[in-house]
């Protein structure tokens, strides 16, 4: 396995060591509960298409599952888009999941106002004729953003996602996973995450996760649901909505 795949999490055989897991069921139950509570609202827009963005989509297999889950829960058409840092994975995704749009881009660079990087997500939104996605998903991705971009890099990405999503769904990794990942990269040709030692957002027993979720709340979102269930990797799903 290439060091770059370990560093950024763009594993080419991801679905071989993370096969079908319980995320799908947890997500479906969480969304079904929320939708049931709000379906009768006049502003629900039952005839409108739901625009969905999945950040860190890999080969797109879970993106397709999320699209199906949202369609089943809401009974509405879903226009799904996946974005990943790895062009090879994006090509594989486009080939295997033709009913989802796939974009290639480094979210850390895209979200940085100083990088001058082209924004394929904004360009795609213009083609779709939308100002925001209805749903933005980020499953087990933000750890890599945090380790490669530091606290400021992660905050920049969270700002970016919060501006572009009405509903934000996160699966966060624990501090223990961060520590495991740092050791794993070091074992791979002595690689290091240069920002790791300086991270202020850190801590076990949910402290790290609270840093991230509290920041999103400060951006004008409310926490709709924190799943009581955890998947086999001991991770929860958080669902936020713009107030």
C-alpha positions in Angstrom: 0.0 0.0 0.0 1.3 3.4 -0.9 2.2 5.9 1.9 0.0 8.5 0.3 -3.0 6.2 0.7 -2.3 5.7 4.4 -1.7 9.4 4.9 -4.9 10.6 3.3 -7.1 7.6 3.8 -7.8 7.0 0.1 -7.4 3.3 0.3 -7.9 1.4 -2.9 -9.0 -1.7 -1.2 -11.1 0.0 1.5 -14.2 -2.1 0.9 -12.1 -5.3 1.4 -11.2 -4.5 5.0 -14.4 -2.6 5.7 -17.1 -4.7 4.2 -20.8 -4.3 4.8 -21.1 -2.8 8.3 -23.9 -1.5 10.5 -23.6 2.1 9.3 -26.4 1.6 6.8 -28.9 0.4 9.4 -28.0 3.1 11.9 -28.3 5.9 9.3 -31.6 4.6 8.0 -33.2 4.3 11.4 -31.9 7.8 12.4 -33.2 9.4 9.2 -36.5 7.6 9.3 -37.1 8.8 12.8 -36.4 12.4 11.8 -38.4 12.3 8.6 -41.4 10.8 10.4 -41.4 13.7 12.8 -41.3 16.4 10.0 -43.1 14.8 7.0 -46.4 16.5 7.7 -44.8 20.0 7.7 -46.1 22.2 4.7 -42.5 23.1 3.8 -41.4 19.5 3.4 -41.5 19.8 -0.4 -42.4 16.3 -1.2 -42.1 16.8 -5.0 -38.7 18.3 -4.9 -35.4 16.5 -5.6 -33.0 16.1 -2.7 -29.4 17.1 -3.6 -26.8 15.0 -1.6 -23.1 15.4 -1.3 -20.8 12.6 0.1 -17.3 13.8 1.0 -14.6 11.2 0.9 -16.6 8.8 -1.3 -13.8 6.3 -2.2 -15.2 4.0 -4.9 -18.7 5.3 -4.3 -20.3 2.1 -3.0 -21.4 3.6 0.3 -22.5 6.8 -1.5 -24.9 4.7 -3.5 -26.2 3.1 -0.3 -26.8 6.5 1.3 -28.6 7.7 -1.9 -30.9 4.6 -1.7 -31.5 5.1 2.0 -32.5 8.8 1.6 -34.8 7.8 -1.3 -36.5 5.1 0.7 -36.9 7.2 3.8 -38.3 10.3 2.0 -39.9 8.8 -1.1 -38.3 11.5 -3.1 -35.8 11.5 -6.0 -32.2 12.0 -4.9 -29.4 13.6 -7.0 -26.2 12.3 -5.4 -22.6 13.6 -5.8 -19.5 12.1 -4.4 -16.1 13.8 -4.0 -12.7 12.1 -3.3 -9.1 13.2 -3.3 -8.0 10.2 -5.5 -8.6 10.4 -9.3 -8.3 6.6 -9.7 -11.0 6.0 -7.1 -13.2 8.6 -8.8 -12.8 6.9 -12.1 -13.7 3.5 -10.6 -16.7 5.1 -8.9 -18.0 6.7 -12.1 -17.7 3.3 -13.8 -19.4 1.2 -11.1 -22.0 3.7 -10.0 -23.2 5.5 -13.1 -26.2 7.1 -11.5 -24.1 9.2 -9.1 -21.9 12.2 -10.1 -18.3 12.0 -8.9 -15.8 14.8 -8.6 -12.1 14.7 -7.7 -10.6 17.3 -5.3 -8.6 17.9 -2.2 -11.1 19.4 0.3 -8.3 21.0 2.4 -7.1 22.9 -0.6 -10.6 23.7 -1.9 -11.6 25.1 1.5 -8.5 27.2 2.0 -9.2 30.7 0.7 -5.4 31.2 0.3 -4.8 28.2 -2.0 -6.4 29.7 -5.1 -7.5 26.1 -5.9 -10.3 25.5 -8.4 -13.4 24.4 -6.7 -15.0 21.5 -8.5 -17.9 21.3 -6.0 -19.0 24.9 -6.5 -18.7 24.5 -10.3 -20.9 21.4 -10.1 -23.4 23.2 -7.9 -23.6 25.9 -10.6 -24.4 23.2 -13.2 -27.1 21.8 -11.0 -28.5 25.3 -10.3 -28.3 25.0 -6.5 -27.0 27.2 -3.8 -26.7 24.5 -1.2 -26.9 20.7 -0.9 -29.9 19.4 1.0 -27.7 16.8 2.7 -23.9 16.8 3.2 -22.3 13.5 4.4 -18.8 13.0 5.8 -18.2 9.4 7.0 -14.9 8.6 8.7 -13.0 11.3 6.8 -12.4 14.3 9.0 -9.6 12.6 10.9 -7.5 12.7 7.8 -8.4 16.3 7.2 -7.4 17.1 10.8 -4.1 15.2 10.8 -3.0 16.7 7.4 -4.3 20.2 7.9 -4.2 20.8 11.7 -6.9 22.5 13.7 -7.1 25.4 11.3 -7.4 23.1 8.3 -10.2 21.2 9.9 -12.1 24.3 10.9 -11.8 25.6 7.4 -13.3 22.4 6.0 -16.1 22.4 8.6 -16.8 26.0 7.6 -16.9 25.0 3.9 -19.3 22.1 4.5 -21.6 24.1 6.8 -21.9 26.8 4.1 -22.9 24.2 1.5 -25.2 21.9 3.4 -28.6 22.3 5.0 -28.3 19.0 6.8 -24.9 17.8 7.8 -24.3 14.1 8.7 -21.0 13.1 10.3 -19.3 9.9 11.4 -16.3 10.9 13.6 -13.3 8.9 14.6 -12.0 8.8 18.2 -8.7 10.1 19.5 -7.6 6.5 19.9 -8.0 6.0 16.2 -5.9 9.2 15.6 -3.1 7.7 17.7 -3.4 4.4 15.8 -3.3 6.2 12.5 -0.1 8.2 13.5 1.6 4.9 14.4 0.5 3.3 11.2 1.9 6.1 9.1 5.2 6.0 11.0 5.5 2.3 10.3 5.1 3.1 6.6 8.6 4.4 5.7 8.8 6.6 8.8 6.0 9.0 7.6 4.7 11.7 10.0 1.8 14.0 10.3 3.4 17.4 10.9 0.5 18.9 12.7 -0.2 16.1 15.1 1.8 17.3 18.1 0.3 20.8 17.9 -3.3 19.8 17.7 -5.4 21.5 20.4 -8.6 19.6 19.4 -7.7 16.3 21.0 -8.7 14.0 23.9 -10.2 10.6 24.8 -13.7 9.8 26.1 -15.5 12.0 23.6 -13.5 15.2 24.2 -12.3 15.3 20.6 -15.7 14.7 19.2 -17.2 17.4 21.4 -14.6 19.9 20.0 -15.9 19.2 16.5 -19.6 19.0 17.2 -19.6 22.2 19.4 -17.9 24.0 16.6 -20.7 23.1 14.2 -23.2 24.3 16.7 -21.4 27.6 16.9 -21.8 27.9 13.1 -25.6 28.2 13.5 -26.5 24.5 13.4 -28.6 22.5 15.8 -28.0 18.8 16.7 -31.0 16.9 15.5 -29.7 13.5 16.5 -26.7 11.7 18.0 -27.1 8.0 17.4 -27.4 5.9 20.5 -26.1 3.0 18.5 -22.4 2.6 17.6 -21.1 0.6 14.7 -18.5 -2.1 15.0 -15.8 0.5 14.9 -17.3 2.1 18.0 -18.4 5.2 16.0 -21.6 7.2 16.2 -23.5 9.2 13.6 -24.3 12.9 14.2 -27.0 14.7 12.3 -27.1 18.6 12.3 -29.4 21.0 10.6 -29.0 24.7 9.8 -31.2 26.8 12.0 
